[in-house]
Amino acid sequence: MKDYKILETGNIRISFAWYDIWIGIYIDKEKRKLYICPIPMMLLRIKY
Protein backbone atom coordinates (compact mmCIF):
# COMPACT_ATOMS: atom_id res chain seq x y z
CA MET A 1 0.00 0.00 0.00
CA LYS A 2 1.22 3.47 -0.79
CA ASP A 3 0.76 6.71 1.06
CA TYR A 4 0.79 10.11 -0.65
CA LYS A 5 3.43 12.57 0.55
CA ILE A 6 2.11 16.07 1.24
CA LEU A 7 5.21 17.62 2.82
CA GLU A 8 8.66 16.37 3.83
CA THR A 9 11.39 18.38 5.52
CA GLY A 10 14.33 16.82 7.31
CA ASN A 11 13.02 14.22 9.74
CA ILE A 12 9.33 15.17 9.45
CA ARG A 13 6.90 13.87 6.86
CA ILE A 14 3.18 14.60 6.45
CA SER A 15 1.24 12.20 4.28
CA PHE A 16 -2.22 10.94 3.38
CA ALA A 17 -2.87 7.20 3.63
CA TRP A 18 -6.38 5.99 2.87
CA TYR A 19 -5.77 2.76 4.81
CA ASP A 20 -4.74 4.48 8.11
CA ILE A 21 -8.15 5.01 9.68
CA TRP A 22 -7.05 5.62 13.26
CA ILE A 23 -6.37 8.48 15.69
CA GLY A 24 -3.46 8.40 18.10
CA ILE A 25 0.29 8.00 18.52
CA TYR A 26 2.47 4.99 17.70
CA ILE A 27 6.17 4.68 18.57
CA ASP A 28 8.24 2.27 16.47
CA LYS A 29 11.35 1.86 18.63
CA GLU A 30 13.06 -0.55 16.23
CA LYS A 31 12.89 1.85 13.25
CA ARG A 32 13.16 4.95 15.52
CA LYS A 33 10.01 6.59 14.15
CA LEU A 34 7.10 8.34 15.85
CA TYR A 35 3.75 8.23 14.04
CA ILE A 36 1.06 10.74 14.96
CA CYS A 37 -2.37 10.53 13.39
CA PRO A 38 -4.41 13.58 14.54
CA ILE A 39 -7.27 12.89 12.13
CA PRO A 40 -8.04 9.66 10.25
CA MET A 41 -5.87 9.12 7.15
CA MET A 42 -3.59 12.15 7.86
CA LEU A 43 -0.23 10.90 9.12
CA LEU A 44 2.70 12.79 10.65
CA ARG A 45 5.94 10.75 10.85
CA ILE A 46 8.97 11.92 12.80
CA LYS A 47 12.32 10.12 12.66
CA TYR A 48 14.38 10.40 15.86
mmJSON file of the N, C-alpha and C atoms, coordinates in Angstrom:
{"data_MODEL":{"atom_site":{
"group_PDB":["ATOM","ATOM","ATOM","ATOM","ATOM","ATOM","ATOM","ATOM","ATOM","ATOM","ATOM","ATOM","ATOM","ATOM","ATOM","ATOM","ATOM","ATOM","ATOM","ATOM","ATOM","ATOM","ATOM","ATOM","ATOM","ATOM","ATOM","ATOM","ATOM","ATOM","ATOM","ATOM","ATOM","ATOM","ATOM","ATOM","ATOM","ATOM","ATOM","ATOM","ATOM","ATOM","ATOM","ATOM","ATOM","ATOM","ATOM","ATOM","ATOM","ATOM","ATOM","ATOM","ATOM","ATOM","ATOM","ATOM","ATOM","ATOM","ATOM","ATOM","ATOM","ATOM","ATOM","ATOM","ATOM","ATOM","ATOM","ATOM","ATOM","ATOM","ATOM","ATOM","ATOM","ATOM","ATOM","ATOM","ATOM","ATOM","ATOM","ATOM","ATOM","ATOM","ATOM","ATOM","ATOM","ATOM","ATOM","ATOM","ATOM","ATOM","ATOM","ATOM","ATOM","ATOM","ATOM","ATOM","ATOM","ATOM","ATOM","ATOM","ATOM","ATOM","ATOM","ATOM","ATOM","ATOM","ATOM","ATOM","ATOM","ATOM","ATOM","ATOM","ATOM","ATOM","ATOM","ATOM","ATOM","ATOM","ATOM","ATOM","ATOM","ATOM","ATOM","ATOM","ATOM","ATOM","ATOM","ATOM","ATOM","ATOM","ATOM","ATOM","ATOM","ATOM","ATOM","ATOM","ATOM","ATOM","ATOM","ATOM","ATOM","ATOM","ATOM","ATOM"],
"id":[1,2,3,4,5,6,7,8,9,10,11,12,13,14,15,16,17,18,19,20,21,22,23,24,25,26,27,28,29,30,31,32,33,34,35,36,37,38,39,40,41,42,43,44,45,46,47,48,49,50,51,52,53,54,55,56,57,58,59,60,61,62,63,64,65,66,67,68,69,70,71,72,73,74,75,76,77,78,79,80,81,82,83,84,85,86,87,88,89,90,91,92,93,94,95,96,97,98,99,100,101,102,103,104,105,106,107,108,109,110,111,112,113,114,115,116,117,118,119,120,121,122,123,124,125,126,127,128,129,130,131,132,133,134,135,136,137,138,139,140,141,142,143,144],
"type_symbol":["N","C","C","N","C","C","N","C","C","N","C","C","N","C","C","N","C","C","N","C","C","N","C","C","N","C","C","N","C","C","N","C","C","N","C","C","N","C","C","N","C","C","N","C","C","N","C","C","N","C","C","N","C","C","N","C","C","N","C","C","N","C","C","N","C","C","N","C","C","N","C","C","N","C","C","N","C","C","N","C","C","N","C","C","N","C","C","N","C","C","N","C","C","N","C","C","N","C","C","N","C","C","N","C","C","N","C","C","N","C","C","N","C","C","N","C","C","N","C","C","N","C","C","N","C","C","N","C","C","N","C","C","N","C","C","N","C","C","N","C","C","N","C","C"],
"label_atom_id":["N","CA","C","N","CA","C","N","CA","C","N","CA","C","N","CA","C","N","CA","C","N","CA","C","N","CA","C","N","CA","C","N","CA","C","N","CA","C","N","CA","C","N","CA","C","N","CA","C","N","CA","C","N","CA","C","N","CA","C","N","CA","C","N","CA","C","N","CA","C","N","CA","C","N","CA","C","N","CA","C","N","CA","C","N","CA","C","N","CA","C","N","CA","C","N","CA","C","N","CA","C","N","CA","C","N","CA","C","N","CA","C","N","CA","C","N","CA","C","N","CA","C","N","CA","C","N","CA","C","N","CA","C","N","CA","C","N","CA","C","N","CA","C","N","CA","C","N","CA","C","N","CA","C","N","CA","C","N","CA","C","N","CA","C","N","CA","C"],
"label_alt_id":[null,null,null,null,null,null,null,null,null,null,null,null,null,null,null,null,null,null,null,null,null,null,null,null,null,null,null,null,null,null,null,null,null,null,null,null,null,null,null,null,null,null,null,null,null,null,null,null,null,null,null,null,null,null,null,null,null,null,null,null,null,null,null,null,null,null,null,null,null,null,null,null,null,null,null,null,null,null,null,null,null,null,null,null,null,null,null,null,null,null,null,null,null,null,null,null,null,null,null,null,null,null,null,null,null,null,null,null,null,null,null,null,null,null,null,null,null,null,null,null,null,null,null,null,null,null,null,null,null,null,null,null,null,null,null,null,null,null,null,null,null,null,null,null],
"label_comp_id":["MET","MET","MET","LYS","LYS","LYS","ASP","ASP","ASP","TYR","TYR","TYR","LYS","LYS","LYS","ILE","ILE","ILE","LEU","LEU","LEU","GLU","GLU","GLU","THR","THR","THR","GLY","GLY","GLY","ASN","ASN","ASN","ILE","ILE","ILE","ARG","ARG","ARG","ILE","ILE","ILE","SER","SER","SER","PHE","PHE","PHE","ALA","ALA","ALA","TRP","TRP","TRP","TYR","TYR","TYR","ASP","ASP","ASP","ILE","ILE","ILE","TRP","TRP","TRP","ILE","ILE","ILE","GLY","GLY","GLY","ILE","ILE","ILE","TYR","TYR","TYR","ILE","ILE","ILE","ASP","ASP","ASP","LYS","LYS","LYS","GLU","GLU","GLU","LYS","LYS","LYS","ARG","ARG","ARG","LYS","LYS","LYS","LEU","LEU","LEU","TYR","TYR","TYR","ILE","ILE","ILE","CYS","CYS","CYS","PRO","PRO","PRO","ILE","ILE","ILE","PRO","PRO","PRO","MET","MET","MET","MET","MET","MET","LEU","LEU","LEU","LEU","LEU","LEU","ARG","ARG","ARG","ILE","ILE","ILE","LYS","LYS","LYS","TYR","TYR","TYR"],
"label_asym_id":["A","A","A","A","A","A","A","A","A","A","A","A","A","A","A","A","A","A","A","A","A","A","A","A","A","A","A","A","A","A","A","A","A","A","A","A","A","A","A","A","A","A","A","A","A","A","A","A","A","A","A","A","A","A","A","A","A","A","A","A","A","A","A","A","A","A","A","A","A","A","A","A","A","A","A","A","A","A","A","A","A","A","A","A","A","A","A","A","A","A","A","A","A","A","A","A","A","A","A","A","A","A","A","A","A","A","A","A","A","A","A","A","A","A","A","A","A","A","A","A","A","A","A","A","A","A","A","A","A","A","A","A","A","A","A","A","A","A","A","A","A","A","A","A"],
"label_entity_id":["1","1","1","1","1","1","1","1","1","1","1","1","1","1","1","1","1","1","1","1","1","1","1","1","1","1","1","1","1","1","1","1","1","1","1","1","1","1","1","1","1","1","1","1","1","1","1","1","1","1","1","1","1","1","1","1","1","1","1","1","1","1","1","1","1","1","1","1","1","1","1","1","1","1","1","1","1","1","1","1","1","1","1","1","1","1","1","1","1","1","1","1","1","1","1","1","1","1","1","1","1","1","1","1","1","1","1","1","1","1","1","1","1","1","1","1","1","1","1","1","1","1","1","1","1","1","1","1","1","1","1","1","1","1","1","1","1","1","1","1","1","1","1","1"],
"label_seq_id":[1,1,1,2,2,2,3,3,3,4,4,4,5,5,5,6,6,6,7,7,7,8,8,8,9,9,9,10,10,10,11,11,11,12,12,12,13,13,13,14,14,14,15,15,15,16,16,16,17,17,17,18,18,18,19,19,19,20,20,20,21,21,21,22,22,22,23,23,23,24,24,24,25,25,25,26,26,26,27,27,27,28,28,28,29,29,29,30,30,30,31,31,31,32,32,32,33,33,33,34,34,34,35,35,35,36,36,36,37,37,37,38,38,38,39,39,39,40,40,40,41,41,41,42,42,42,43,43,43,44,44,44,45,45,45,46,46,46,47,47,47,48,48,48],
"pdbx_PDB_ins_code":[null,null,null,null,null,null,null,null,null,null,null,null,null,null,null,null,null,null,null,null,null,null,null,null,null,null,null,null,null,null,null,null,null,null,null,null,null,null,null,null,null,null,null,null,null,null,null,null,null,null,null,null,null,null,null,null,null,null,null,null,null,null,null,null,null,null,null,null,null,null,null,null,null,null,null,null,null,null,null,null,null,null,null,null,null,null,null,null,null,null,null,null,null,null,null,null,null,null,null,null,null,null,null,null,null,null,null,null,null,null,null,null,null,null,null,null,null,null,null,null,null,null,null,null,null,null,null,null,null,null,null,null,null,null,null,null,null,null,null,null,null,null,null,null],
"Cartn_x":[0.836,0.0,0.878,0.421,1.215,0.514,1.308,0.759,1.191,0.519,0.794,1.419,2.67,3.427,2.854,2.585,2.112,3.28,4.083,5.214,6.282,7.548,8.657,9.815,10.232,11.385,12.208,13.444,14.328,13.789,13.494,13.021,11.504,10.788,9.333,8.672,7.646,6.896,5.4,4.639,3.184,2.646,1.763,1.242,-0.218,-0.84,-2.216,-2.178,-2.82,-2.866,-4.302,-4.966,-6.38,-6.628,-5.61,-5.768,-5.5,-5.011,-4.742,-5.937,-6.937,-8.146,-8.071,-7.216,-7.049,-6.646,-6.789,-6.366,-5.493,-4.322,-3.456,-1.986,-1.171,0.289,0.842,1.806,2.469,3.972,4.708,6.168,6.755,7.541,8.243,9.704,10.02,11.355,12.422,12.082,13.057,13.506,12.565,12.885,13.134,12.962,13.163,12.284,10.973,10.008,8.813,8.292,7.099,6.009,4.876,3.75,2.634,2.16,1.06,-0.047,-1.24,-2.375,-3.466,-3.452,-4.412,-5.843,-5.967,-7.272,-7.118,-8.172,-8.044,-7.458,-6.53,-5.873,-4.835,-4.618,-3.588,-2.483,-1.298,-0.228,0.98,1.482,2.7,3.735,4.878,5.942,7.189,7.763,8.974,10.036,11.192,12.325,13.136,13.558,14.379,15.619],
"Cartn_y":[-1.175,0.0,1.234,2.253,3.47,4.654,5.47,6.712,7.852,8.98,10.113,11.237,11.562,12.571,13.953,14.7,16.072,17.031,16.756,17.622,16.791,17.045,16.366,17.331,17.534,18.379,17.717,17.434,16.819,15.498,15.446,14.216,14.139,15.109,15.171,14.962,14.129,13.871,13.887,14.589,14.597,13.92,12.951,12.2,11.824,11.425,10.943,9.464,8.64,7.203,6.734,6.353,5.988,4.789,3.965,2.755,2.981,4.161,4.477,5.198,4.42,5.006,4.85,5.654,5.625,7.003,7.231,8.476,8.085,8.709,8.4,8.536,7.94,8.004,6.584,6.296,4.993,5.217,4.567,4.679,3.365,3.439,2.271,2.388,1.743,1.863,1.227,0.147,-0.55,0.319,0.989,1.851,3.301,3.607,4.947,5.979,5.687,6.594,6.779,8.001,8.342,8.678,7.994,8.226,8.897,10.025,10.741,10.879,10.459,10.535,11.37,12.709,13.579,13.451,13.152,12.887,11.652,10.874,9.663,9.952,9.118,9.123,10.229,11.107,12.146,11.772,11.471,10.899,11.831,12.016,12.785,11.789,11.687,10.754,11.551,11.252,11.924,10.879,11.008,10.125,10.743,9.888,10.4,9.58],
"Cartn_z":[0.0,0.0,0.0,-0.632,-0.792,-0.152,0.546,1.058,0.129,0.223,-0.654,0.155,-0.174,0.552,0.281,1.355,1.239,1.45,2.478,2.816,3.501,3.164,3.83,3.989,5.238,5.519,6.614,6.316,7.309,7.815,9.105,9.737,9.853,9.314,9.445,8.091,8.097,6.862,7.168,6.355,6.454,5.21,5.422,4.284,4.487,3.385,3.379,3.039,3.868,3.628,3.843,2.792,2.87,3.773,4.002,4.807,6.298,6.696,8.106,8.718,9.112,9.684,11.203,11.823,13.262,13.756,15.056,15.691,16.875,16.974,18.104,17.779,18.635,18.524,18.586,17.714,17.701,17.651,18.531,18.567,18.074,17.003,16.473,16.929,18.043,18.63,17.756,17.068,16.227,15.05,14.392,13.25,13.659,14.97,15.517,14.813,14.775,14.151,15.077,15.088,15.846,14.839,14.932,14.041,14.829,14.336,14.957,13.917,14.289,13.385,14.066,13.851,14.54,14.011,12.74,12.134,11.247,11.064,10.252,8.864,8.463,7.152,6.961,7.942,7.86,8.83,8.317,9.124,9.197,10.4,10.651,11.163,10.452,10.849,11.198,12.349,12.802,13.066,12.405,12.663,13.792,14.741,15.857,16.033],
"occupancy":[1.0,1.0,1.0,1.0,1.0,1.0,1.0,1.0,1.0,1.0,1.0,1.0,1.0,1.0,1.0,1.0,1.0,1.0,1.0,1.0,1.0,1.0,1.0,1.0,1.0,1.0,1.0,1.0,1.0,1.0,1.0,1.0,1.0,1.0,1.0,1.0,1.0,1.0,1.0,1.0,1.0,1.0,1.0,1.0,1.0,1.0,1.0,1.0,1.0,1.0,1.0,1.0,1.0,1.0,1.0,1.0,1.0,1.0,1.0,1.0,1.0,1.0,1.0,1.0,1.0,1.0,1.0,1.0,1.0,1.0,1.0,1.0,1.0,1.0,1.0,1.0,1.0,1.0,1.0,1.0,1.0,1.0,1.0,1.0,1.0,1.0,1.0,1.0,1.0,1.0,1.0,1.0,1.0,1.0,1.0,1.0,1.0,1.0,1.0,1.0,1.0,1.0,1.0,1.0,1.0,1.0,1.0,1.0,1.0,1.0,1.0,1.0,1.0,1.0,1.0,1.0,1.0,1.0,1.0,1.0,1.0,1.0,1.0,1.0,1.0,1.0,1.0,1.0,1.0,1.0,1.0,1.0,1.0,1.0,1.0,1.0,1.0,1.0,1.0,1.0,1.0,1.0,1.0,1.0],
"B_iso_or_equiv":[0.0,0.0,0.0,0.0,0.0,0.0,0.0,0.0,0.0,0.0,0.0,0.0,0.0,0.0,0.0,0.0,0.0,0.0,0.0,0.0,0.0,0.0,0.0,0.0,0.0,0.0,0.0,0.0,0.0,0.0,0.0,0.0,0.0,0.0,0.0,0.0,0.0,0.0,0.0,0.0,0.0,0.0,0.0,0.0,0.0,0.0,0.0,0.0,0.0,0.0,0.0,0.0,0.0,0.0,0.0,0.0,0.0,0.0,0.0,0.0,0.0,0.0,0.0,0.0,0.0,0.0,0.0,0.0,0.0,0.0,0.0,0.0,0.0,0.0,0.0,0.0,0.0,0.0,0.0,0.0,0.0,0.0,0.0,0.0,0.0,0.0,0.0,0.0,0.0,0.0,0.0,0.0,0.0,0.0,0.0,0.0,0.0,0.0,0.0,0.0,0.0,0.0,0.0,0.0,0.0,0.0,0.0,0.0,0.0,0.0,0.0,0.0,0.0,0.0,0.0,0.0,0.0,0.0,0.0,0.0,0.0,0.0,0.0,0.0,0.0,0.0,0.0,0.0,0.0,0.0,0.0,0.0,0.0,0.0,0.0,0.0,0.0,0.0,0.0,0.0,0.0,0.0,0.0,0.0],
"pdbx_formal_charge":[null,null,null,null,null,null,null,null,null,null,null,null,null,null,null,null,null,null,null,null,null,null,null,null,null,null,null,null,null,null,null,null,null,null,null,null,null,null,null,null,null,null,null,null,null,null,null,null,null,null,null,null,null,null,null,null,null,null,null,null,null,null,null,null,null,null,null,null,null,null,null,null,null,null,null,null,null,null,null,null,null,null,null,null,null,null,null,null,null,null,null,null,null,null,null,null,null,null,null,null,null,null,null,null,null,null,null,null,null,null,null,null,null,null,null,null,null,null,null,null,null,null,null,null,null,null,null,null,null,null,null,null,null,null,null,null,null,null,null,null,null,null,null,null],
"auth_seq_id":[1,1,1,2,2,2,3,3,3,4,4,4,5,5,5,6,6,6,7,7,7,8,8,8,9,9,9,10,10,10,11,11,11,12,12,12,13,13,13,14,14,14,15,15,15,16,16,16,17,17,17,18,18,18,19,19,19,20,20,20,21,21,21,22,22,22,23,23,23,24,24,24,25,25,25,26,26,26,27,27,27,28,28,28,29,29,29,30,30,30,31,31,31,32,32,32,33,33,33,34,34,34,35,35,35,36,36,36,37,37,37,38,38,38,39,39,39,40,40,40,41,41,41,42,42,42,43,43,43,44,44,44,45,45,45,46,46,46,47,47,47,48,48,48],
"auth_comp_id":["MET","MET","MET","LYS","LYS","LYS","ASP","ASP","ASP","TYR","TYR","TYR","LYS","LYS","LYS","ILE","ILE","ILE","LEU","LEU","LEU","GLU","GLU","GLU","THR","THR","THR","GLY","GLY","GLY","ASN","ASN","ASN","ILE","ILE","ILE","ARG","ARG","ARG","ILE","ILE","ILE","SER","SER","SER","PHE","PHE","PHE","ALA","ALA","ALA","TRP","TRP","TRP","TYR","TYR","TYR","ASP","ASP","ASP","ILE","ILE","ILE","TRP","TRP","TRP","ILE","ILE","ILE","GLY","GLY","GLY","ILE","ILE","ILE","TYR","TYR","TYR","ILE","ILE","ILE","ASP","ASP","ASP","LYS","LYS","LYS","GLU","GLU","GLU","LYS","LYS","LYS","ARG","ARG","ARG","LYS","LYS","LYS","LEU","LEU","LEU","TYR","TYR","TYR","ILE","ILE","ILE","CYS","CYS","CYS","PRO","PRO","PRO","ILE","ILE","ILE","PRO","PRO","PRO","MET","MET","MET","MET","MET","MET","LEU","LEU","LEU","LEU","LEU","LEU","ARG","ARG","ARG","ILE","ILE","ILE","LYS","LYS","LYS","TYR","TYR","TYR"],
"auth_asym_id":["A","A","A","A","A","A","A","A","A","A","A","A","A","A","A","A","A","A","A","A","A","A","A","A","A","A","A","A","A","A","A","A","A","A","A","A","A","A","A","A","A","A","A","A","A","A","A","A","A","A","A","A","A","A","A","A","A","A","A","A","A","A","A","A","A","A","A","A","A","A","A","A","A","A","A","A","A","A","A","A","A","A","A","A","A","A","A","A","A","A","A","A","A","A","A","A","A","A","A","A","A","A","A","A","A","A","A","A","A","A","A","A","A","A","A","A","A","A","A","A","A","A","A","A","A","A","A","A","A","A","A","A","A","A","A","A","A","A","A","A","A","A","A","A"],
"auth_atom_id":["N","CA","C","N","CA","C","N","CA","C","N","CA","C","N","CA","C","N","CA","C","N","CA","C","N","CA","C","N","CA","C","N","CA","C","N","CA","C","N","CA","C","N","CA","C","N","CA","C","N","CA","C","N","CA","C","N","CA","C","N","CA","C","N","CA","C","N","CA","C","N","CA","C","N","CA","C","N","CA","C","N","CA","C","N","CA","C","N","CA","C","N","CA","C","N","CA","C","N","CA","C","N","CA","C","N","CA","C","N","CA","C","N","CA","C","N","CA","C","N","CA","C","N","CA","C","N","CA","C","N","CA","C","N","CA","C","N","CA","C","N","CA","C","N","CA","C","N","CA","C","N","CA","C","N","CA","C","N","CA","C","N","CA","C","N","CA","C"],
"pdbx_PDB_model_num":[1,1,1,1,1,1,1,1,1,1,1,1,1,1,1,1,1,1,1,1,1,1,1,1,1,1,1,1,1,1,1,1,1,1,1,1,1,1,1,1,1,1,1,1,1,1,1,1,1,1,1,1,1,1,1,1,1,1,1,1,1,1,1,1,1,1,1,1,1,1,1,1,1,1,1,1,1,1,1,1,1,1,1,1,1,1,1,1,1,1,1,1,1,1,1,1,1,1,1,1,1,1,1,1,1,1,1,1,1,1,1,1,1,1,1,1,1,1,1,1,1,1,1,1,1,1,1,1,1,1,1,1,1,1,1,1,1,1,1,1,1,1,1,1]
}}}
